Structures are given as C-alpha cells and as structure tokens.
Amino acid sequence: MRTTPIGIVMFNDEREHVWRANNRECMEVVSQWADLIRKNIKNVDGSAPEVVTGSKIITSVRVAQQVGEELVRANCKQIILCYYVWNFPFFVWPFINTVGRDKPILCLSNNSGKFPGNVGLLATDGALRQAGIKTHRIVGDMDDPETQRKVFDWIRAAQAYTTIRNEVYGMYGGHSMGMETGYFHLVPIIKAFGVTARQIDQLWLVKEMEKIDETEVEKGFQWFQRLLGSRIKYDGKMLTPETLKAQIRLYLAMKKVNEEKGFDFCGLKGQRELTEHVCLGDVAEMLMNDPYDWNGPKEPTVCATEADSLAAVTMQLLKYVSGGLPVLFMDVRLYHPDKDLWDFCNSGNHASWYASRSMNPEENFKKVTFHPALEYYFKAGGASVEFDAAPGEITFARLGLWDDKLYMVIVLGEAVELPPEERKAINAETNPTWPHVHAKLHCDFEEFLKLFPCNHILGVAGNHIRPLTYLCEMSGVEPVILGPESQKRIPPIWDRVK
C-alpha cells in the first residue's frame, strides 16, 4: 500500500554547555519514538511508512535549516516535533520554513518536572499557532500505552491525508440516476484533500471487456465454481455461466484501465447503461474491494457503487486510516425500532472479506451465495452477491456537504450476529439476495436521521474514531461525531477562534 515518509526531529537549548549535557539523551528519545513507530505502524499488506530522523538535535538556526533540508530530501510529508527539555522556540521557524508549512505537524513531549519538554512544546507550538499553522499536541510518557496509541492514531490520520493528496479518482460513467450527493464536487474536495477526478465513459470499459484474455476469465470462473459450487444459483436466464463471465470481464477491464490511467480508486456508475445492456456490477465491485482474487492476495482497490464520489473518497480515507483493510459500501436501508437495529444492504460492493473477516477467501466464501440479478432492475443479468457480515466492531462514516462545505459524519457501531430465523426474516423485508450488515450504532435513530447526509454509508472494521477526527482537523473538514464518542472530542483552537 502507498505510504509517505515521516520526519522526526527535536529542538534543544542554544547554550552549548546545556545542549552538550543532554543532546545524547535527546537523540535517544528521538530514536526510541522512531523505533516504536516502525514496529507498530504496519499495514495489512506488510508495508510501512519510512521513518526519517534528523541527524542532529536542533540547537541553532543553521542546524535547524540543515535538518529541515535533510527531511525535504527524504520527501517527508508529515513532521513530528519532539520536545524533551527546554528549547529556544524561535528555532522552529528556520526548520518549518525549510520543510514547508503545508504538512501535518505533531508536537510530542514528555510530562516531566526535571526535563520540561512540555514547556518547550507550549512555547514553540504556541508560536506556530499564533501564525495560523494547524498543529496537534500530545504530552505523555513514552512508555504509556495510551500516549503511544494517540501517536499511532495521529500517524494513521496523517498517512491518509498526505497519501490521498496526490491521487486520482477514476469515475466510470458519472453519478448514477442523478444522485447529486454522489457527485464529485471538485473545488471543496480538492481544497480539503488534494485528490482530483477523471471521468471515463462506461463505453470505454465495455470496449476493454472485448479485449480481455479469455484464459484469465476462465480462471476466475473456475475459482468461483470451486469456492461456491451449488451456491451459484444459475437460473438459465439472469444468472448463467456467460453472465457471470461478463462480470469477471468487467472486473478485469476496470482493473486494467485503473492501471493504465493511474487511478488509485474508482467508482462505477452501473445503472442504467451497464445494468440494462452489459451486466450487473456487483461481482466486479466486490472483487475490486477484496484483498484477494484467483491470482492470490492483492491490495484492495476502493470501488464505489453508483460512482458515488463522496462515498469513494470516504472509503479511500477509511482504507488508509485502517492500514489497508477492505471497506464496506452500504445503503441505509431499514431501521427496526423494536430491536434498535439497522439493516444496511444494497445490490453492490460488500467486500466478501466481511463474511468472515478472513484473509483466506475460502473461509469467507463458505458464507457467500450468488443469486440471479433482479430482472426488474438489472435487465442485463449477472450475479447478486449475498451474505451477512460477520460480527465485529465497525467505524461508519460519510463525507457530506453543507452549503458547499465538507463535513464528515462518524459513528461507532458493530455488526451483530442474529439467530438464523431472525436474520432470514429481517433480510426478507428488504432483499434476501443482497448482502446485509445488521448494525447496532452508538447513537439513537433521531440523532442519526437528523445528521446523516445521504443514503449511502461506508464502514471499516475496528474503532477509528480518533484517527478520523485528527484527519478531519488536518484537512479542514468538520467532524460530526455521533453518540457518546462525541463527548470525548475537544474542538481545536482554529474552530473556536474564527
């Protein structure tokens, strides 16, 4: 998975007799933090960001410039400023002006009476903030697990923010059925995240499908046959070997065009051109978002159903803050007040990984069934993917716009496991041939209904509330946290003084 280098430096005292007495210990602190980050910030695929430490503790203007130039040459995209002792605050300017003011900055200090790093932090970071530079602050013992978690969460947020800034979103066909909440709103998205979009007509994919190697299609077809067997519910009309192969061709065509055009993530319009004249996109979208296909493990490529662009950007951010996990795309379909339970389901791209949360496709596909596409909606046919998400914690999120200003709704919850008969009855109320997430949210129905921006919700396994909050604060996006988790957030100073 793509990453960006992290730079770590420390400031010290200008007085030679002072810095000579503690420089060695200060460098050890920098090295220890770097080692902790290298050990703990590992992505799902084993990749990790490079961690670059300044070669010297900053004790003068010239050293500040020199160390800044080192981090520039190393292409560091986020900066951690360490504080362990009192330092001369103005050294921050020759350093920051060298590395650039546009990077996420974390000010990180001990909490010690003997070595007042937090005093140096407040003096130095105060200088940055009074000049309008956004920063985050963490003060605590390096051996404290909660302090470490805060640092790691900040790094996950910074990685998402700095990685997506140089990416391109491939929008196949434009927003589906006129859903304006799914449109790529160019200016606010570029301002917040830097990512841009290129729109490609779905005809391009149709023509690429004609060129796909049939040997590769057959490999995919046999893989599904082996994994699913009789759970491919062929009906001789909507779901046939040929319509399933068309979905496999669509996946391979999308994968090929993504690579050729340099698309880091994508969205597929589907309705109505593809769904009525080519095939349903569900299988292709599932495969894009999964961490494997018939050729083995792979990095999930975010693909949003109905080319919902704000969903796609949200999904890409969730992928990065989670270290590369597959991300769910769901319809906010039905609330059951007697159970305080949401049924999130849609004909679309639930990654099969969520069936058992396993990196082994055989474990996940034990719970997956391919049903014939509904002719009423999807006349071209193909398979609808059906399973119920395995139980476990999920962070749900969605970018929205208020008067052209981006915000992100964030809510913690979990997928729950229900008794078989209850699951069956709940699924039958919507569509039993589609994938479902039976979700308990950490907020009530009224709060969700009043604040959620649209009909599509995204989610990723685990609790990522804090890194998403850091990410929003870095990018200037307002985080709207639902439920009791909202009480833990302290809005930053730049949100309070406007």
C-alpha positions in Angstrom: 0.0 0.0 0.0 1.2 3.5 -0.7 2.7 5.4 2.2 4.5 8.7 2.7 7.7 9.3 4.8 7.5 10.6 8.4 10.1 13.0 9.7 11.0 13.3 13.4 13.2 16.0 14.9 13.9 17.5 18.3 14.6 21.0 19.5 17.1 21.9 22.3 18.7 24.8 24.1 21.0 27.3 22.3 23.5 27.3 25.2 26.4 25.0 24.4 27.0 23.8 27.9 23.3 22.9 28.2 22.9 21.0 24.9 26.2 19.2 25.3 24.9 17.9 28.6 21.7 16.4 27.2 21.9 16.1 23.4 22.8 12.4 23.6 19.7 11.7 25.8 17.6 13.7 23.5 18.7 11.8 20.4 17.9 8.5 22.2 14.3 9.8 22.7 14.0 10.5 19.0 15.4 7.1 18.1 13.1 5.3 20.6 10.0 7.1 19.1 11.2 6.2 15.6 11.6 2.5 16.6 8.1 2.4 18.2 6.6 3.8 15.1 8.4 1.4 12.8 7.3 -1.5 15.0 3.7 -0.5 15.3 2.7 1.2 12.0 2.4 -1.8 9.8 -0.2 -2.0 7.0 -2.3 -5.1 6.3 -0.1 -6.0 3.3 3.1 -5.6 5.4 4.1 -2.3 4.0 5.1 0.6 6.4 6.0 4.2 6.0 9.6 5.2 6.1 10.6 7.0 9.3 13.4 9.6 8.9 15.1 11.1 12.0 17.0 14.3 11.9 20.8 13.7 12.0 21.2 16.3 14.8 19.3 17.8 17.7 18.4 21.4 16.7 20.5 23.8 18.7 20.9 26.7 16.2 19.5 28.4 13.2 22.0 26.7 10.9 21.3 23.2 12.3 17.5 23.9 12.0 18.0 24.7 8.3 20.3 21.7 7.8 17.9 19.2 9.4 15.0 20.7 7.5 16.8 20.2 4.3 17.5 16.5 5.2 13.8 15.9 5.6 13.0 17.7 2.4 15.5 15.4 0.5 13.8 12.4 2.2 10.4 13.7 0.9 8.9 13.7 4.4 5.2 14.6 4.2 4.4 14.8 7.9 6.5 16.0 10.7 6.8 15.1 14.4 8.4 17.7 16.5 9.7 16.1 19.7 10.3 18.0 23.0 12.3 16.6 25.9 13.9 19.6 27.5 13.5 23.3 27.4 14.3 24.7 23.9 14.7 28.0 22.2 11.2 28.3 20.5 12.3 30.5 17.5 14.3 27.6 16.1 11.0 26.2 14.8 10.9 28.9 12.0 14.1 28.2 10.1 13.1 24.5 10.3 9.4 24.8 9.3 10.2 27.3 6.6 12.6 24.8 5.1 10.4 21.7 5.2 7.2 23.7 4.3 4.2 24.8 6.3 1.7 22.7 4.4 2.4 19.4 6.3 0.6 17.8 9.2 2.6 18.7 12.4 2.5 16.8 15.7 4.1 18.3 18.7 5.1 15.5 21.1 6.5 15.9 24.6 7.2 14.1 27.8 5.5 15.2 31.0 8.4 15.6 33.4 9.3 18.1 36.1 13.0 17.6 35.7 13.0 17.9 31.9 10.3 20.4 31.0 9.7 19.3 27.4 6.0 20.3 27.7 7.1 23.9 28.5 9.2 24.0 25.3 6.2 22.4 23.4 3.8 25.1 24.5 6.2 27.9 23.8 7.2 26.6 20.4 3.8 25.3 19.2 2.2 28.5 20.5 4.4 30.4 18.1 3.2 28.2 15.2 -0.4 28.5 16.1 -0.4 32.3 16.5 0.8 32.4 12.9 -2.2 30.3 11.8 -0.4 26.9 11.4 -2.6 24.0 12.5 -0.8 21.5 14.8 -1.7 18.7 17.1 -0.3 18.2 20.6 0.4 15.0 22.6 2.0 15.1 26.0 2.8 11.9 28.0 5.2 9.2 29.0 6.7 7.3 26.0 6.0 4.1 27.9 2.4 4.8 28.4 0.2 2.7 26.0 -2.4 5.4 25.7 0.2 8.0 24.7 1.5 5.6 22.1 -2.0 4.9 20.7 -2.6 8.6 20.3 0.7 9.0 18.4 -0.1 6.0 16.2 -3.7 7.3 15.5 -2.2 10.6 14.5 0.2 8.9 12.1 -2.7 6.9 10.6 -4.6 10.2 10.0 -1.5 11.9 8.6 -0.8 9.0 6.3 -4.3 9.1 4.9 -4.2 12.9 4.5 -0.8 13.0 2.8 -1.3 9.9 0.6 -4.6 10.8 -0.9 -3.4 14.3 -1.8 -1.6 13.0 -4.8 -4.2 10.5 -6.0 -6.6 10.5 -8.9 -10.2 9.1 -8.6 -11.5 7.3 -11.7 -15.2 7.9 -12.1 -16.7 5.5 -14.6 -19.8 7.0 -16.1 -20.6 9.8 -13.7 -23.1 9.9 -10.8 -25.8 7.3 -11.1 -29.5 8.1 -11.6 -28.9 11.8 -10.8 -27.9 11.2 -7.1 -26.3 14.6 -6.5 -25.0 13.6 -3.1 -22.7 11.3 -5.0 -21.3 13.9 -7.4 -17.6 14.8 -7.4 -17.7 18.3 -6.0 -14.4 19.4 -7.5 -13.4 22.5 -5.6 -14.2 21.6 -2.0 -12.7 18.1 -2.4 -9.5 19.4 -4.0 -9.2 22.1 -1.3 -9.6 19.6 1.6 -7.8 16.5 0.2 -6.0 17.5 -2.9 -7.4 14.5 -4.8 -8.9 15.1 -8.2 -11.2 13.1 -10.5 -11.2 12.0 -14.1 -14.4 10.8 -15.7 -14.3 8.0 -18.2 -17.4 6.9 -20.1 -18.6 3.3 -19.3 -18.3 2.6 -23.0 -14.5 2.5 -22.5 -14.9 -0.4 -20.1 -17.3 -2.2 -22.5 -14.7 -2.0 -25.3 -12.0 -3.1 -22.9 -14.1 -6.1 -21.9 -14.0 -7.3 -25.5 -10.1 -7.4 -25.4 -9.8 -9.4 -22.1 -7.9 -12.7 -22.3 -10.5 -15.5 -22.1 -7.9 -17.7 -20.3 -8.0 -15.2 -17.4 -11.8 -15.1 -17.4 -11.9 -18.9 -17.3 -9.5 -18.9 -14.3 -11.8 -16.5 -12.4 -14.9 -18.5 -13.4 -13.4 -21.8 -12.2 -12.3 -20.1 -8.9 -15.9 -19.1 -8.2 -17.1 -22.6 -9.2 -14.7 -24.2 -6.8 -15.4 -21.8 -3.9 -19.2 -21.6 -4.3 -20.3 -24.8 -6.1 -24.1 -25.1 -5.9 -24.3 -21.7 -4.1 -24.1 -20.2 -7.6 -27.8 -20.2 -8.2 -27.9 -20.5 -12.0 -31.4 -19.9 -13.4 -30.8 -20.2 -17.1 -31.7 -16.6 -17.7 -30.4 -13.8 -15.4 -27.5 -15.9 -14.0 -25.8 -18.1 -16.4 -22.1 -19.0 -16.9 -21.9 -16.4 -19.6 -23.4 -13.6 -17.5 -21.1 -14.4 -14.6 -18.1 -14.4 -17.0 -19.3 -10.9 -18.2 -19.0 -9.7 -14.6 -15.5 -11.2 -14.4 -14.6 -9.4 -17.7 -15.9 -6.1 -16.2 -13.6 -6.6 -13.2 -10.6 -7.3 -15.3 -11.3 -4.4 -17.6 -11.7 -2.0 -14.7 -8.5 -3.2 -13.2 -6.7 -2.7 -16.5 -8.0 0.8 -17.1 -7.2 1.8 -13.5 -3.6 0.8 -14.0 -3.3 2.4 -17.4 -4.9 5.7 -16.3 -3.2 5.9 -12.9 -6.5 5.7 -11.0 -5.8 5.0 -7.3 -9.5 4.3 -6.6 -12.7 4.4 -8.6 -16.4 4.4 -8.8 -18.7 2.5 -11.2 -22.0 4.1 -12.3 -23.7 0.9 -13.4 -27.3 2.0 -13.6 -28.6 2.2 -16.1 -26.3 1.7 -19.0 -24.3 -1.4 -17.7 -27.1 -2.9 -15.7 -29.5 -2.9 -18.7 -27.1 -3.6 -21.6 -24.0 -5.3 -20.3 -24.1 -6.8 -16.8 -24.6 -6.0 -13.1 -21.5 -4.6 -11.4 -21.8 -6.4 -8.1 -19.2 -9.1 -8.6 -16.7 -6.8 -10.2 -17.1 -4.2 -7.3 -16.8 -7.0 -4.7 -13.5 -8.2 -6.3 -12.1 -4.7 -6.5 -12.7 -4.1 -2.8 -11.5 -7.5 -1.7 -7.9 -8.3 -0.6 -7.6 -11.3 -3.0 -8.8 -12.8 -6.3 -8.0 -16.0 -8.1 -4.4 -14.9 -8.5 -3.8 -14.6 -4.8 -3.5 -11.8 -2.2 -3.8 -8.2 -3.5 -4.3 -4.7 -2.2 -8.0 -3.8 -2.0 -8.8 -1.1 -4.6 -11.7 1.1 -3.4 -14.6 1.0 -5.9 -17.8 2.8 -5.1 -21.2 1.6 -6.3 -23.1 4.0 -8.5 -19.9 6.1 -8.9 -20.8 7.8 -5.6 -17.7 10.0 -5.4 -18.1 11.3 -1.9 -18.5 7.7 -0.8 -15.4 6.7 -2.8 -13.3 9.5 -1.1 -14.6 8.4 2.3 -13.8 4.8 1.5 -10.2 5.6 0.5 -9.7 7.6 3.7 -11.1 4.7 5.7 -8.8 2.3 3.9 -5.8 4.3 4.8 -6.6 5.0 8.5 -7.2 1.3 9.0 -3.9 0.3 7.4 -5.4 -1.1 4.3 -8.5 -3.1 5.3 -11.4 -3.6 2.8 -14.1 -1.0 3.2 -17.9 -1.5 3.1 -20.3 0.4 0.9 -24.0 0.2 2.1 -27.4 1.6 1.6 -29.1 3.0 4.8 -32.0 0.7 4.1 -34.2 -0.2 7.1 -34.4 0.6 10.8 -36.0 -1.9 13.2 -37.1 0.2 16.2 -38.1 -2.9 18.3 -34.5 -4.1 18.1 -32.7 -0.8 17.7 -31.1 -2.4 14.7 -30.2 -1.1 11.3 -30.2 -3.3 8.2 -27.6 -1.8 5.9 -27.9 -3.6 2.5 -27.7 -2.9 -1.2 -27.0 -4.5 -4.5 -23.4 -3.5 -4.6 -19.9 -3.9 -3.3 -19.8 -5.5 0.1 -16.3 -7.0 0.0 -16.6 -10.7 0.7 -13.9 -10.3 3.4 -16.7 -9.2 5.7 -18.4 -12.6 5.6 -15.8 -14.0 8.0 -13.2 -11.2 8.2 -10.5 -13.6 6.9 -7.7 -13.1 4.5 -8.4 -16.6 3.2 -11.1 -16.4 0.6 -12.2 -20.0 1.2 -13.3 -19.0 4.7 -15.3 -16.0 3.5 -16.9 -17.7 0.5 -18.3 -20.5 2.7 -20.9 -17.9 3.7 -21.5 -16.3 0.3 -24.2 -17.1 -2.3 -24.5 -15.8 -5.9 -28.2 -15.2 -6.8 -29.7 -14.2 -10.1 -29.8 -10.4 -10.5 -33.3 -9.0 -10.2 -34.7 -8.6 -13.7 -36.9 -5.8 -12.5 -33.9 -3.5 -12.0 -31.0 -5.2 -13.8 -32.1 -6.5 -17.1 -28.6 -7.5 -18.4 -28.3 -10.1 -15.7 -25.4 -11.4 -13.7 -24.9 -12.4 -10.1 -26.0 -10.6 -6.9 -23.7 -11.3 -4.0 -25.4 -12.4 -0.8 -24.0 -12.8 2.7 -24.5 -11.4 6.2 -21.5 -9.5 7.6 -19.7 -11.3 10.5 -20.0 -9.8 13.9 -17.5 -7.2 15.0 -16.8 -3.5 15.6 -17.1 -1.2 12.7 -16.5 2.6 12.3 -19.1 4.0 10.0 -18.5 7.4 8.2 -19.6 9.5 5.3 -18.5 12.8 3.8 -21.3 15.3 3.2 -21.7 18.9 2.1 -23.4 21.8 3.8 -23.6 24.8 1.6 -20.6 23.6 -0.4 -18.5 23.0 2.8 -17.4 19.5 3.6 -18.1 17.7 6.8 -17.8 14.0 7.9 -20.3 12.1 9.9 -18.6 9.5 12.1 -20.3 6.9 14.3 -19.0 3.8 16.0 -21.0 0.6 15.9 -20.9 -3.1 15.3 -22.2 -5.8 13.0 -24.2 -8.2 15.2 -24.9 -11.9 14.7 -28.6 -12.8 14.9 -30.3 -16.2 15.2 -30.7 -17.8 11.7 -34.5 -17.4 11.6 -34.4 -13.8 12.8 -31.8 -13.0 10.2 -33.8 -14.6 7.5 -37.0 -12.7 8.4 -35.1 -9.4 8.6 -33.4 -9.9 5.2 -36.7 -10.9 3.6 -38.1 -7.4 4.5 -35.7 -5.8 2.0 -34.0 -8.2 -0.4 -32.7 -11.6 0.7 -30.4 -11.9 -2.4 -28.2 -8.9 -1.4 -25.5 -8.6 1.2 -26.5 -7.3 4.7 -24.9 -5.7 7.7 -27.1 -6.0 10.8 -25.8 -2.9 12.6 -26.0 -1.5 16.1 -24.9 2.1 16.2 -23.7 4.0 19.2 -26.3 6.7 18.6 -30.1 6.7 18.5 -32.3 6.8 15.5 -33.2 10.5 15.8 -29.6 11.7 16.0 -28.7 9.6 13.0 -31.7 10.7 10.9 -31.2 14.4 11.7 -27.4 14.5 10.9 -26.6 11.9 8.3 -26.1 13.4 4.8 -27.4 10.9 2.4 -28.5 7.3 1.5 -25.0 5.7 1.3 -22.9 4.8 4.4 -19.4 3.5 4.5 -17.6 1.4 7.1 -14.4 -0.3 8.1 -13.6 -2.9 10.7 -12.3 -1.6 14.1 -12.5 1.7 16.1 -11.0 4.5 14.1 -12.8 7.5 15.6 -9.7 9.2 16.8 -7.7 9.0 13.6 -10.7 10.1 11.6 -11.1 13.1 13.9 -7.4 14.0 13.5 -7.8 13.6 9.8 -10.8 16.0 9.7 -8.9 18.6 11.7 -5.9 18.4 9.4 -8.0 18.8 6.3 -10.4 21.5 7.5 -13.4 19.1 7.3 -15.8 19.4 10.2 -16.1 16.1 12.1 -19.7 15.4 13.2 -19.3 12.5 15.7 -22.5 10.8 16.8 -23.2 9.1 20.1 -21.2 9.2 23.3 -17.9 9.3 21.5 -18.7 12.9 20.5 -18.2 14.0 24.2 -14.6 13.0 24.1 -13.7 15.5 21.4 -12.2 18.8 22.3 -12.6 21.1 19.2 -9.2 22.7 18.2 -8.5 26.3 18.7 -8.9 27.1 15.0 -12.5 26.0 15.2 -13.1 28.2 18.2 -11.5 31.4 17.0 -12.7 32.5 13.6 
